[in-house]
Amino acid sequence: MNYYDQHLHTYHSFDSNETFENYLKTYSPTYFVSTEHLDFDNPYVKGADSIPEFEAYKKEIESLDKKHETTLLKGIEVGYVDYQHDKITSFLNEKDYDIILLSIHQNGRFDYMDDDVLALEVVDLIDDYYSRMLDAVKKADFANVLTHFDYGMRRLYLSVDEFKKYAEPYLIDIFKIIIEKDMAFELNAKSFIKYGNKALYEYAIPLYISLGGKLFTLGSDAHAVEDYELGFEEMGSLLKKHGINKLAIYQKQKLNSVEL
C-alpha cells in the first residue's frame, strides 16, 4: 500500500467547494479520505456551528464507492475548544470515522487566523495557543493525529529562536502526551509551503523524535483539487533526513504504517 493524503476537504466542510468527483477523476488514488471540519461556535462564520452532515456524507461515499475503484474512507477534523468537549464527543459517538484529526483553530473568541492575534504580544499568543493544545491532547482521547502544530503562528513572522524560547516547554509536554497516546504528528503542507513555516517543522521534528516520537503523517490540508498531496515530496525528504522511512495511516481508527 502506498501512502495517501490524510488531511483534505470537500464541500462537506464550511470552507471548501470541492467535490469528491474532482479529486477522484483527477488523481484516481487507490485510497481516498476527506477530513471534514467540525467546529462548534466557529468564529470564521460569525459563531455559527460548522457541523458536517454525517449521514449525507456517508451516503455519498457509499454511492461513490460503487462507481470507482478507489477505496473511500471517512474522516473528520475536530476543532477542539475545552468547553466544547462534551458536544464534540457526543457528535463523534457511534460514527464510524476511519481517521480523526485534532486541531486547535480558535479559543472561543477568535480564530487564530483572525487579525486579533496581531494585537497580542508573541509570548501571550504562544501561551494562549499552546496551553490550549496541551489541554486538548490531554483530553481528546478520540484523536488519531495532531494537525498543523503551528496553526496559531501562521499570521506571525517568527524566528525559530523566538518561537523556541516561548513554545518549547509546551511542545515537550504536548509531544510526550501524543507519543504516549500513539497519536501521529502531522506535517501540514499549507503551513509548510503556503505559510512559509518550514523552519518551524525543521525545529519541531527532531525535538519530537528526541522524545521518542515515531509516528508521522503528511497532510496537504487541500480545500481544492489542485492542492492534493501538496508538498509531499519536500516534506517526505525532510523526514528521511531524520531517519524516518515510514508514515502512519489510520483505517477504522486502527494504526498501521506504510513506506515513505
CYANA upper distance limits for C-alpha pairs under 8 A (distance plus 0.5 A):
  1 MET  CA    258 VAL  CA      7.08
  2 ASN  CA    258 VAL  CA      6.95
  2 ASN  CA    259 GLU  CA      7.56
  3 TYR  CA    247 LEU  CA      7.77
  3 TYR  CA    249 ILE  CA      7.99
  3 TYR  CA    258 VAL  CA      6.67
  3 TYR  CA    259 GLU  CA      7.74
  3 TYR  CA    260 LEU  CA      7.50
  4 TYR  CA     29 PRO  CA      8.18
  4 TYR  CA     31 TYR  CA      7.05
  4 TYR  CA     32 PHE  CA      7.43
  4 TYR  CA    229 GLU  CA      8.32
  5 ASP  CA     32 PHE  CA      7.84
  5 ASP  CA     33 VAL  CA      7.86
  5 ASP  CA    218 LEU  CA      7.12
  5 ASP  CA    219 GLY  CA      6.04
  5 ASP  CA    220 SER  CA      7.09
  5 ASP  CA    228 TYR  CA      7.70
  5 ASP  CA    229 GLU  CA      6.22
  6 GLN  CA     32 PHE  CA      8.50
  6 GLN  CA     33 VAL  CA      6.71
  6 GLN  CA     34 SER  CA      7.57
  6 GLN  CA     35 THR  CA      7.81
  6 GLN  CA    217 THR  CA      7.92
  6 GLN  CA    218 LEU  CA      7.38
  6 GLN  CA    219 GLY  CA      5.87
  6 GLN  CA    220 SER  CA      8.22
  6 GLN  CA    249 ILE  CA      8.30
  7 HIS  CA     33 VAL  CA      8.20
  7 HIS  CA     34 SER  CA      7.00
  7 HIS  CA     35 THR  CA      6.17
  7 HIS  CA    218 LEU  CA      8.25
  7 HIS  CA    219 GLY  CA      5.03
  7 HIS  CA    220 SER  CA      6.38
  7 HIS  CA    221 ASP  CA      5.48
  7 HIS  CA    222 ALA  CA      7.59
  8 LEU  CA     33 VAL  CA      8.13
  8 LEU  CA     34 SER  CA      5.70
  8 LEU  CA     35 THR  CA      6.06
  8 LEU  CA     36 GLU  CA      7.94
  8 LEU  CA    219 GLY  CA      7.65
  8 LEU  CA    220 SER  CA      6.83
  8 LEU  CA    221 ASP  CA      5.08
  8 LEU  CA    222 ALA  CA      5.05
  8 LEU  CA    223 HIS  CA      6.62
  8 LEU  CA    228 TYR  CA      7.94
  9 HIS  CA     13 SER  CA      6.70
  9 HIS  CA     16 SER  CA      6.95
  9 HIS  CA     18 GLU  CA      7.80
  9 HIS  CA     34 SER  CA      5.90
  9 HIS  CA     35 THR  CA      6.21
  9 HIS  CA     36 GLU  CA      6.00
  9 HIS  CA     37 HIS  CA      8.27
  9 HIS  CA    221 ASP  CA      7.57
  9 HIS  CA    222 ALA  CA      6.51
  9 HIS  CA    223 HIS  CA      5.45
  9 HIS  CA    224 ALA  CA      8.03
 10 THR  CA     16 SER  CA      6.04
 10 THR  CA     17 ASN  CA      6.62
 10 THR  CA     18 GLU  CA      5.11
 10 THR  CA     19 THR  CA      5.83
 10 THR  CA     20 PHE  CA      7.04
 10 THR  CA     34 SER  CA      7.33
 10 THR  CA     36 GLU  CA      7.51
 10 THR  CA    223 HIS  CA      6.89
 10 THR  CA    224 ALA  CA      8.05
 11 TYR  CA     15 ASP  CA      7.96
 11 TYR  CA     16 SER  CA      5.39
 11 TYR  CA     17 ASN  CA      4.82
 11 TYR  CA     18 GLU  CA      5.68
 11 TYR  CA     19 THR  CA      6.55
 12 HIS  CA     16 SER  CA      7.93
 12 HIS  CA     36 GLU  CA      6.65
 12 HIS  CA     37 HIS  CA      8.37
 12 HIS  CA     52 PRO  CA      6.29
 12 HIS  CA     53 GLU  CA      7.83
 12 HIS  CA     57 TYR  CA      7.59
 13 SER  CA     17 ASN  CA      8.49
 13 SER  CA     36 GLU  CA      5.54
 13 SER  CA     37 HIS  CA      5.68
 13 SER  CA     38 LEU  CA      8.48
 13 SER  CA     50 SER  CA      8.08
 13 SER  CA     51 ILE  CA      8.38
 13 SER  CA     52 PRO  CA      6.90
 14 PHE  CA     37 HIS  CA      7.58
 14 PHE  CA     50 SER  CA      6.73
 15 ASP  CA    223 HIS  CA      7.97
 16 SER  CA    223 HIS  CA      5.78
 16 SER  CA    224 ALA  CA      7.56
 17 ASN  CA    223 HIS  CA      8.06
 17 ASN  CA    224 ALA  CA      7.96
 18 GLU  CA     22 ASN  CA      7.70
 18 GLU  CA    223 HIS  CA      7.07
 18 GLU  CA    224 ALA  CA      5.93
 18 GLU  CA    225 VAL  CA      7.27
 19 THR  CA     23 TYR  CA      7.36
 20 PHE  CA     24 LEU  CA      6.68
 21 GLU  CA     25 LYS  CA      6.36
 22 ASN  CA     26 THR  CA      6.42
 22 ASN  CA    225 VAL  CA      7.00
 23 TYR  CA     27 TYR  CA      6.54
 23 TYR  CA     28 SER  CA      8.01
 23 TYR  CA    225 VAL  CA      6.06
 23 TYR  CA    228 TYR  CA      8.24
 24 LEU  CA     28 SER  CA      5.36
 24 LEU  CA     29 PRO  CA      7.23
 24 LEU  CA     32 PHE  CA      8.50
 24 LEU  CA     68 HIS  CA      8.49
 24 LEU  CA     70 THR  CA      8.14
 26 THR  CA    225 VAL  CA      8.32
 28 SER  CA     70 THR  CA      7.17
 29 PRO  CA     70 THR  CA      6.44
 30 THR  CA     69 GLU  CA      7.75
 30 THR  CA     70 THR  CA      5.25
 30 THR  CA     71 THR  CA      6.64
 31 TYR  CA     70 THR  CA      5.95
 31 TYR  CA     71 THR  CA      5.25
 31 TYR  CA     72 LEU  CA      6.42
 31 TYR  CA     73 LEU  CA      7.85
 32 PHE  CA     70 THR  CA      7.25
 32 PHE  CA     71 THR  CA      6.77
 32 PHE  CA     72 LEU  CA      5.46
 32 PHE  CA     73 LEU  CA      6.54
 33 VAL  CA     72 LEU  CA      6.40
 33 VAL  CA     73 LEU  CA      5.16
 33 VAL  CA     74 LYS  CA      6.15
 33 VAL  CA     75 GLY  CA      6.62
 34 SER  CA     73 LEU  CA      7.84
 34 SER  CA     74 LYS  CA      6.81
 34 SER  CA     75 GLY  CA      5.94
 34 SER  CA     76 ILE  CA      7.74
 35 THR  CA     74 LYS  CA      7.58
 35 THR  CA     75 GLY  CA      4.65
 35 THR  CA     76 ILE  CA      4.50
 35 THR  CA     77 GLU  CA      5.82
 35 THR  CA     99 ILE  CA      8.24
 35 THR  CA    100 ILE  CA      8.09
 35 THR  CA    101 LEU  CA      7.99
 36 GLU  CA     52 PRO  CA      7.08
 36 GLU  CA     75 GLY  CA      6.96
 36 GLU  CA     76 ILE  CA      5.10
 36 GLU  CA     77 GLU  CA      6.05
 37 HIS  CA     50 SER  CA      7.38
 37 HIS  CA     51 ILE  CA      7.42
 37 HIS  CA     52 PRO  CA      7.19
 37 HIS  CA     76 ILE  CA      6.58
 37 HIS  CA     77 GLU  CA      5.42
 37 HIS  CA     78 VAL  CA      6.74
 37 HIS  CA     79 GLY  CA      7.71
 38 LEU  CA     50 SER  CA      6.14
 38 LEU  CA     51 ILE  CA      5.52
 38 LEU  CA     52 PRO  CA      6.91
 38 LEU  CA     76 ILE  CA      7.48
 38 LEU  CA     77 GLU  CA      6.55
 38 LEU  CA     78 VAL  CA      5.46
 38 LEU  CA     79 GLY  CA      6.42
 39 ASP  CA     49 ASP  CA      6.57
 39 ASP  CA     50 SER  CA      5.48
 39 ASP  CA     51 ILE  CA      7.01
 39 ASP  CA     78 VAL  CA      7.03
 39 ASP  CA     79 GLY  CA      5.51
 39 ASP  CA     80 TYR  CA      7.92
 40 PHE  CA     47 GLY  CA      8.28
 40 PHE  CA     48 ALA  CA      7.49
 40 PHE  CA     49 ASP  CA      4.84
 40 PHE  CA     50 SER  CA      6.37
 40 PHE  CA     51 ILE  CA      7.73
 40 PHE  CA     79 GLY  CA      8.20
 40 PHE  CA     84 GLN  CA      7.82
 41 ASP  CA     46 LYS  CA      8.40
 41 ASP  CA     47 GLY  CA      4.85
 41 ASP  CA     48 ALA  CA      5.59
 41 ASP  CA     49 ASP  CA      5.39
 41 ASP  CA     50 SER  CA      8.07
 41 ASP  CA    108 GLY  CA      7.75
 42 ASN  CA     46 LYS  CA      7.03
 42 ASN  CA     47 GLY  CA      5.05
 42 ASN  CA     48 ALA  CA      5.95
 42 ASN  CA     49 ASP  CA      6.14
 42 ASN  CA     50 SER  CA      6.97
 42 ASN  CA    106 GLN  CA      8.30
 42 ASN  CA    111 ASP  CA      8.33
 43 PRO  CA     47 GLY  CA      5.10
 43 PRO  CA     48 ALA  CA      7.82
 43 PRO  CA    106 GLN  CA      7.99
 43 PRO  CA    108 GLY  CA      8.21
 43 PRO  CA    109 ARG  CA      7.41
 43 PRO  CA    110 PHE  CA      6.05
 43 PRO  CA    111 ASP  CA      6.38
 44 TYR  CA    110 PHE  CA      8.42
 44 TYR  CA    111 ASP  CA      7.07
 52 PRO  CA     57 TYR  CA      8.04
 53 GLU  CA     57 TYR  CA      6.59
 54 PHE  CA     58 LYS  CA      6.43
 55 GLU  CA     59 LYS  CA      6.49
 56 ALA  CA     60 GLU  CA      6.67
 57 TYR  CA     61 ILE  CA      6.84
 58 LYS  CA     62 GLU  CA      6.71
 58 LYS  CA     74 LYS  CA      8.02
 59 LYS  CA     63 SER  CA      6.74
 60 GLU  CA     64 LEU  CA      6.64
 61 ILE  CA     65 ASP  CA      6.45
 61 ILE  CA     72 LEU  CA      6.96
 61 ILE  CA     73 LEU  CA      8.20
 61 ILE  CA     74 LYS  CA      8.40
 62 GLU  CA     66 LYS  CA      7.26
 63 SER  CA     67 LYS  CA      7.50
 64 LEU  CA     68 HIS  CA      6.65
 64 LEU  CA     72 LEU  CA      8.38
 65 ASP  CA     69 GLU  CA      7.72
 65 ASP  CA     70 THR  CA      7.45
 65 ASP  CA     71 THR  CA      6.97
 65 ASP  CA     72 LEU  CA      6.69
 73 LEU  CA     97 TYR  CA      8.21
 73 LEU  CA     98 ASP  CA      6.65
 73 LEU  CA    251 GLN  CA      7.97
 74 LYS  CA     96 ASP  CA      8.10
 74 LYS  CA     97 TYR  CA      5.53
 74 LYS  CA     98 ASP  CA      5.79
 74 LYS  CA     99 ILE  CA      7.38
 75 GLY  CA     97 TYR  CA      5.80
 75 GLY  CA     98 ASP  CA      6.17
 75 GLY  CA     99 ILE  CA      5.37
 75 GLY  CA    100 ILE  CA      6.37
 75 GLY  CA    101 LEU  CA      8.34
 76 ILE  CA     97 TYR  CA      7.61
 76 ILE  CA     99 ILE  CA      7.16
 76 ILE  CA    100 ILE  CA      5.66
 76 ILE  CA    101 LEU  CA      6.68
 77 GLU  CA    100 ILE  CA      6.46
 77 GLU  CA    101 LEU  CA      5.00
 77 GLU  CA    102 LEU  CA      6.52
 77 GLU  CA    103 SER  CA      7.26
 78 VAL  CA     88 ILE  CA      8.31
 78 VAL  CA    100 ILE  CA      7.57
 78 VAL  CA    101 LEU  CA      6.42
 78 VAL  CA    102 LEU  CA      5.66
 78 VAL  CA    103 SER  CA      6.38
 79 GLY  CA    102 LEU  CA      6.93
 79 GLY  CA    103 SER  CA      5.34
 79 GLY  CA    104 ILE  CA      5.95
 79 GLY  CA    105 HIS  CA      6.30
 79 GLY  CA    106 GLN  CA      8.19
 80 TYR  CA     84 GLN  CA      7.67
 80 TYR  CA     85 HIS  CA      7.83
 80 TYR  CA     88 ILE  CA      8.43
 80 TYR  CA    102 LEU  CA      7.38
 80 TYR  CA    103 SER  CA      6.57
 80 TYR  CA    104 ILE  CA      5.99
 80 TYR  CA    105 HIS  CA      7.81
 80 TYR  CA    106 GLN  CA      8.43
 80 TYR  CA    136 ALA  CA      7.08
 81 VAL  CA     85 HIS  CA      7.36
 81 VAL  CA    104 ILE  CA      7.71
 81 VAL  CA    106 GLN  CA      7.62
 81 VAL  CA    107 ASN  CA      6.83
 81 VAL  CA    108 GLY  CA      7.34
 81 VAL  CA    132 ARG  CA      8.00
 81 VAL  CA    136 ALA  CA      7.95
 82 ASP  CA    132 ARG  CA      8.08
 82 ASP  CA    135 ASP  CA      7.85
 82 ASP  CA    136 ALA  CA      7.41
 84 GLN  CA     88 ILE  CA      6.62
 85 HIS  CA     89 THR  CA      6.72
 85 HIS  CA    140 ALA  CA      8.48
 86 ASP  CA     90 SER  CA      6.48
 87 LYS  CA     91 PHE  CA      6.67
 88 ILE  CA     92 LEU  CA      6.81
 89 THR  CA     93 ASN  CA      6.52
 89 THR  CA    142 PHE  CA      8.44
 91 PHE  CA     95 LYS  CA      8.46
 96 ASP  CA    252 LYS  CA      7.46
 97 TYR  CA    252 LYS  CA      6.82
 97 TYR  CA    253 GLN  CA      7.54
 98 ASP  CA    250 TYR  CA      6.71
 98 ASP  CA    251 GLN  CA      5.03
 98 ASP  CA    252 LYS  CA      4.44
 98 ASP  CA    253 GLN  CA      5.33
 98 ASP  CA    254 LYS  CA      8.28
 99 ILE  CA    143 ALA  CA      8.41
 99 ILE  CA    144 ASN  CA      6.88
 99 ILE  CA    250 TYR  CA      6.07
 99 ILE  CA    251 GLN  CA      6.86
 99 ILE  CA    252 LYS  CA      7.32
 99 ILE  CA    253 GLN  CA      5.76
100 ILE  CA    142 PHE  CA      7.71
100 ILE  CA    143 ALA  CA      5.70
100 ILE  CA    144 ASN  CA      5.92
100 ILE  CA    145 VAL  CA      7.23
100 ILE  CA    253 GLN  CA      7.98
101 LEU  CA    143 ALA  CA      6.34
101 LEU  CA    144 ASN  CA      6.46
101 LEU  CA    145 VAL  CA      5.38
101 LEU  CA    146 LEU  CA      6.64
101 LEU  CA    147 THR  CA      6.92
102 LEU  CA    140 ALA  CA      8.36
102 LEU  CA    143 ALA  CA      6.27
102 LEU  CA    144 ASN  CA      7.88
102 LEU  CA    145 VAL  CA      6.46
102 LEU  CA    146 LEU  CA      5.50
102 LEU  CA    147 THR  CA      6.47
103 SER  CA    146 LEU  CA      6.93
103 SER  CA    147 THR  CA      6.02
103 SER  CA    148 HIS  CA      7.67
103 SER  CA    149 PHE  CA      8.49
104 ILE  CA    129 TYR  CA      8.25
104 ILE  CA    132 ARG  CA      7.92
104 ILE  CA    133 MET  CA      6.83
104 ILE  CA    136 ALA  CA      8.50
104 ILE  CA    151 TYR  CA      7.94
104 ILE  CA    152 GLY  CA      8.36
105 HIS  CA    111 ASP  CA      6.13
105 HIS  CA    112 TYR  CA      6.44
105 HIS  CA    113 MET  CA      8.44
105 HIS  CA    151 TYR  CA      7.63
105 HIS  CA    152 GLY  CA      7.82
106 GLN  CA    110 PHE  CA      6.02
106 GLN  CA    111 ASP  CA      4.57
106 GLN  CA    112 TYR  CA      6.06
107 ASN  CA    111 ASP  CA      7.26
107 ASN  CA    112 TYR  CA      8.33
107 ASN  CA    129 TYR  CA      8.27
107 ASN  CA    132 ARG  CA      8.23
110 PHE  CA    114 ASP  CA      7.01
110 PHE  CA    116 ASP  CA      7.42
112 TYR  CA    116 ASP  CA      8.17
112 TYR  CA    117 VAL  CA      6.74
112 TYR  CA    151 TYR  CA      7.61
112 TYR  CA    152 GLY  CA      5.49
112 TYR  CA    153 MET  CA      8.23
112 TYR  CA    155 ARG  CA      8.46
113 MET  CA    117 VAL  CA      7.84
113 MET  CA    151 TYR  CA      8.33
113 MET  CA    152 GLY  CA      7.47
113 MET  CA    154 ARG  CA      7.44
113 MET  CA    155 ARG  CA      6.82
115 ASP  CA    119 ALA  CA      7.94
116 ASP  CA    120 LEU  CA      7.80
117 VAL  CA    125 LEU  CA      7.36
117 VAL  CA    155 ARG  CA      8.04
118 LEU  CA    155 ARG  CA      7.94
118 LEU  CA    156 LEU  CA      8.12
120 LEU  CA    124 ASP  CA      6.80
120 LEU  CA    125 LEU  CA      6.48
121 GLU  CA    125 LEU  CA      6.77
122 VAL  CA    126 ILE  CA      6.63
123 VAL  CA    127 ASP  CA      6.57
123 VAL  CA    166 TYR  CA      6.73
124 ASP  CA    128 ASP  CA      6.58
125 LEU  CA    129 TYR  CA      6.49
125 LEU  CA    152 GLY  CA      8.36
126 ILE  CA    130 TYR  CA      6.30
126 ILE  CA    131 SER  CA      8.46
126 ILE  CA    152 GLY  CA      8.29
126 ILE  CA    153 MET  CA      8.44
126 ILE  CA    166 TYR  CA      7.26
126 ILE  CA    167 ALA  CA      6.79
127 ASP  CA    131 SER  CA      6.21
127 ASP  CA    166 TYR  CA      8.22
127 ASP  CA    167 ALA  CA      8.11
128 ASP  CA    132 ARG  CA      6.87
129 TYR  CA    133 MET  CA      6.85
129 TYR  CA    152 GLY  CA      6.74
130 TYR  CA    134 LEU  CA      6.47
130 TYR  CA    167 ALA  CA      7.67
130 TYR  CA    170 TYR  CA      6.62
130 TYR  CA    171 LEU  CA      8.07
131 SER  CA    135 ASP  CA      6.73
131 SER  CA    170 TYR  CA      7.48
132 ARG  CA    136 ALA  CA      6.58
133 MET  CA    137 VAL  CA      6.76
133 MET  CA    174 ILE  CA      7.88
134 LEU  CA    138 LYS  CA      6.82
134 LEU  CA    170 TYR  CA      7.47
134 LEU  CA    173 ASP  CA      7.68
134 LEU  CA    174 ILE  CA      5.84
135 ASP  CA    139 LYS  CA      6.82
136 ALA  CA    140 ALA  CA      6.09
137 VAL  CA    141 ASP  CA      7.97
137 VAL  CA    174 ILE  CA      7.32
137 VAL  CA    177 ILE  CA      7.28
137 VAL  CA    178 ILE  CA      7.16
138 LYS  CA    177 ILE  CA      7.35
141 ASP  CA    181 LYS  CA      8.37
143 ALA  CA    183 MET  CA      7.53
144 ASN  CA    182 ASP  CA      8.00
144 ASN  CA    183 MET  CA      5.41
144 ASN  CA    184 ALA  CA      6.93
144 ASN  CA    250 TYR  CA      8.08
144 ASN  CA    253 GLN  CA      7.52
145 VAL  CA    183 MET  CA      5.57
145 VAL  CA    184 ALA  CA      5.10
145 VAL  CA    185 PHE  CA      6.54
145 VAL  CA    186 GLU  CA      7.15
145 VAL  CA    217 THR  CA      8.26
146 LEU  CA    178 ILE  CA      8.34
146 LEU  CA    183 MET  CA      7.19
146 LEU  CA    184 ALA  CA      6.66
146 LEU  CA    185 PHE  CA      5.84
146 LEU  CA    186 GLU  CA      6.55
147 THR  CA    185 PHE  CA      7.18
147 THR  CA    186 GLU  CA      5.54
147 THR  CA    187 LEU  CA      7.92
147 THR  CA    188 ASN  CA      7.39
148 HIS  CA    186 GLU  CA      6.80
148 HIS  CA    187 LEU  CA      7.17
148 HIS  CA    188 ASN  CA      5.79
148 HIS  CA    191 SER  CA      7.31
149 PHE  CA    186 GLU  CA      8.25
150 ASP  CA    154 ARG  CA      7.13
150 ASP  CA    191 SER  CA      7.73
150 ASP  CA    197 ASN  CA      8.32
150 ASP  CA    200 LEU  CA      8.14
151 TYR  CA    191 SER  CA      7.68
153 MET  CA    157 TYR  CA      8.45
153 MET  CA    158 LEU  CA      8.29
154 ARG  CA    191 SER  CA      7.57
154 ARG  CA    195 TYR  CA      6.67
154 ARG  CA    197 ASN  CA      8.07
158 LEU  CA    162 GLU  CA      6.82
158 LEU  CA    163 PHE  CA      6.69
159 SER  CA    163 PHE  CA      6.70
160 VAL  CA    164 LYS  CA      6.34
160 VAL  CA    199 ALA  CA      7.25
160 VAL  CA    200 LEU  CA      6.64
160 VAL  CA    203 TYR  CA      7.69
161 ASP  CA    165 LYS  CA      6.58
162 GLU  CA    166 TYR  CA      7.31
163 PHE  CA    167 ALA  CA      6.19
163 PHE  CA    168 GLU  CA      8.10
164 LYS  CA    168 GLU  CA      5.52
167 ALA  CA    171 LEU  CA      6.66
168 GLU  CA    172 ILE  CA      6.53
169 PRO  CA    173 ASP  CA      7.20
170 TYR  CA    174 ILE  CA      6.62
171 LEU  CA    175 PHE  CA      6.32
172 ILE  CA    176 LYS  CA      6.65
172 ILE  CA    207 LEU  CA      8.23
172 ILE  CA    208 TYR  CA      8.17
172 ILE  CA    211 LEU  CA      8.25
173 ASP  CA    177 ILE  CA      6.87
174 ILE  CA    178 ILE  CA      6.87
175 PHE  CA    179 ILE  CA      6.49
175 PHE  CA    208 TYR  CA      6.53
175 PHE  CA    211 LEU  CA      7.86
175 PHE  CA    213 GLY  CA      7.95
176 LYS  CA    180 GLU  CA      6.71
176 LYS  CA    211 LEU  CA      7.17
177 ILE  CA    181 LYS  CA      6.69
178 ILE  CA    182 ASP  CA      6.42
178 ILE  CA    183 MET  CA      5.38
178 ILE  CA    184 ALA  CA      7.57
178 ILE  CA    185 PHE  CA      8.47
179 ILE  CA    183 MET  CA      6.68
179 ILE  CA    184 ALA  CA      8.15
179 ILE  CA    212 GLY  CA      7.52
179 ILE  CA    213 GLY  CA      6.15
179 ILE  CA    214 LYS  CA      8.38
179 ILE  CA    215 LEU  CA      8.47
182 ASP  CA    215 LEU  CA      7.88
183 MET  CA    215 LEU  CA      7.57
184 ALA  CA    214 LYS  CA      8.36
184 ALA  CA    215 LEU  CA      5.08
184 ALA  CA    216 PHE  CA      5.52
184 ALA  CA    217 THR  CA      6.87
184 ALA  CA    248 ALA  CA      7.39
185 PHE  CA    215 LEU  CA      6.69
185 PHE  CA    216 PHE  CA      5.31
185 PHE  CA    217 THR  CA      6.70
186 GLU  CA    216 PHE  CA      6.16
186 GLU  CA    217 THR  CA      5.17
186 GLU  CA    218 LEU  CA      6.13
186 GLU  CA    219 GLY  CA      7.12
187 LEU  CA    192 PHE  CA      7.85
187 LEU  CA    201 TYR  CA      7.92
187 LEU  CA    216 PHE  CA      7.82
187 LEU  CA    217 THR  CA      6.72
187 LEU  CA    218 LEU  CA      5.48
187 LEU  CA    219 GLY  CA      6.74
187 LEU  CA    235 MET  CA      7.48
188 ASN  CA    192 PHE  CA      6.45
188 ASN  CA    218 LEU  CA      6.76
188 ASN  CA    219 GLY  CA      5.56
188 ASN  CA    220 SER  CA      6.44
188 ASN  CA    221 ASP  CA      7.11
189 ALA  CA    193 ILE  CA      5.91
189 ALA  CA    194 LYS  CA      7.67
189 ALA  CA    218 LEU  CA      8.06
189 ALA  CA    219 GLY  CA      6.64
189 ALA  CA    220 SER  CA      5.20
189 ALA  CA    221 ASP  CA      7.03
189 ALA  CA    230 LEU  CA      6.47
189 ALA  CA    231 GLY  CA      6.06
189 ALA  CA    232 PHE  CA      8.00
189 ALA  CA    235 MET  CA      8.27
190 LYS  CA    194 LYS  CA      5.46
190 LYS  CA    195 TYR  CA      6.85
190 LYS  CA    220 SER  CA      6.83
190 LYS  CA    221 ASP  CA      6.54
190 LYS  CA    222 ALA  CA      8.24
190 LYS  CA    230 LEU  CA      8.43
191 SER  CA    195 TYR  CA      5.32
191 SER  CA    196 GLY  CA      6.86
191 SER  CA    197 ASN  CA      6.06
191 SER  CA    198 LYS  CA      7.92
192 PHE  CA    196 GLY  CA      6.05
192 PHE  CA    197 ASN  CA      5.36
192 PHE  CA    198 LYS  CA      5.09
192 PHE  CA    201 TYR  CA      7.94
192 PHE  CA    231 GLY  CA      8.27
192 PHE  CA    235 MET  CA      8.46
193 ILE  CA    197 ASN  CA      7.58
193 ILE  CA    198 LYS  CA      7.46
193 ILE  CA    231 GLY  CA      7.17
197 ASN  CA    201 TYR  CA      7.34
198 LYS  CA    202 GLU  CA      6.75
199 ALA  CA    203 TYR  CA      6.77
200 LEU  CA    204 ALA  CA      6.58
201 TYR  CA    205 ILE  CA      6.28
202 GLU  CA    206 PRO  CA      7.77
202 GLU  CA    238 LEU  CA      8.21
203 TYR  CA    207 LEU  CA      7.28
204 ALA  CA    208 TYR  CA      6.60
205 ILE  CA    209 ILE  CA      6.70
205 ILE  CA    239 LEU  CA      8.43
206 PRO  CA    210 SER  CA      6.41
206 PRO  CA    242 HIS  CA      7.69
207 LEU  CA    211 LEU  CA      7.05
208 TYR  CA    212 GLY  CA      7.21
208 TYR  CA    213 GLY  CA      5.67
209 ILE  CA    213 GLY  CA      4.93
209 ILE  CA    214 LYS  CA      6.85
214 LYS  CA    244 ILE  CA      8.16
215 LEU  CA    247 LEU  CA      7.07
215 LEU  CA    248 ALA  CA      6.27
216 PHE  CA    246 LYS  CA      8.34
216 PHE  CA    247 LEU  CA      5.85
216 PHE  CA    248 ALA  CA      6.20
217 THR  CA    247 LEU  CA      6.10
217 THR  CA    248 ALA  CA      6.12
217 THR  CA    249 ILE  CA      7.75
218 LEU  CA    232 PHE  CA      7.24
218 LEU  CA    235 MET  CA      7.96
218 LEU  CA    236 GLY  CA      8.30
218 LEU  CA    247 LEU  CA      8.34
219 GLY  CA    229 GLU  CA      7.46
219 GLY  CA    230 LEU  CA      8.47
219 GLY  CA    232 PHE  CA      8.47
220 SER  CA    227 ASP  CA      7.11
220 SER  CA    228 TYR  CA      6.51
220 SER  CA    229 GLU  CA      5.57
220 SER  CA    230 LEU  CA      5.52
220 SER  CA    231 GLY  CA      7.55
220 SER  CA    232 PHE  CA      8.09
221 ASP  CA    227 ASP  CA      8.34
221 ASP  CA    228 TYR  CA      8.45
222 ALA  CA    226 GLU  CA      8.33
222 ALA  CA    227 ASP  CA      5.48
222 ALA  CA    228 TYR  CA      6.08
222 ALA  CA    229 GLU  CA      8.23
222 ALA  CA    230 LEU  CA      8.08
223 HIS  CA    227 ASP  CA      7.68
224 ALA  CA    228 TYR  CA      7.86
231 GLY  CA    235 MET  CA      6.50
232 PHE  CA    236 GLY  CA      6.18
233 GLU  CA    237 SER  CA      6.59
234 GLU  CA    238 LEU  CA      6.90
235 MET  CA    239 LEU  CA      6.99
236 GLY  CA    240 LYS  CA      6.78
236 GLY  CA    260 LEU  CA      7.35
237 SER  CA    241 LYS  CA      6.83
238 LEU  CA    242 HIS  CA      7.33
239 LEU  CA    243 GLY  CA      7.08
239 LEU  CA    244 ILE  CA      5.69
239 LEU  CA    245 ASN  CA      7.89
240 LYS  CA    244 ILE  CA      5.37
240 LYS  CA    245 ASN  CA      6.43
244 ILE  CA    260 LEU  CA      8.38
245 ASN  CA    259 GLU  CA      6.46
245 ASN  CA    260 LEU  CA      5.60
246 LYS  CA    257 SER  CA      6.61
246 LYS  CA    258 VAL  CA      5.92
246 LYS  CA    259 GLU  CA      5.00
246 LYS  CA    260 LEU  CA      5.35
247 LEU  CA    257 SER  CA      5.89
247 LEU  CA    258 VAL  CA      5.98
247 LEU  CA    259 GLU  CA      6.84
247 LEU  CA    260 LEU  CA      6.34
248 ALA  CA    255 LEU  CA      7.12
248 ALA  CA    256 ASN  CA      6.29
248 ALA  CA    257 SER  CA      5.01
248 ALA  CA    258 VAL  CA      7.16
249 ILE  CA    255 LEU  CA      6.41
249 ILE  CA    256 ASN  CA      5.81
249 ILE  CA    257 SER  CA      6.12
249 ILE  CA    258 VAL  CA      7.75
250 TYR  CA    254 LYS  CA      5.76
250 TYR  CA    255 LEU  CA      5.40
250 TYR  CA    256 ASN  CA      6.76
251 GLN  CA    255 LEU  CA      7.53
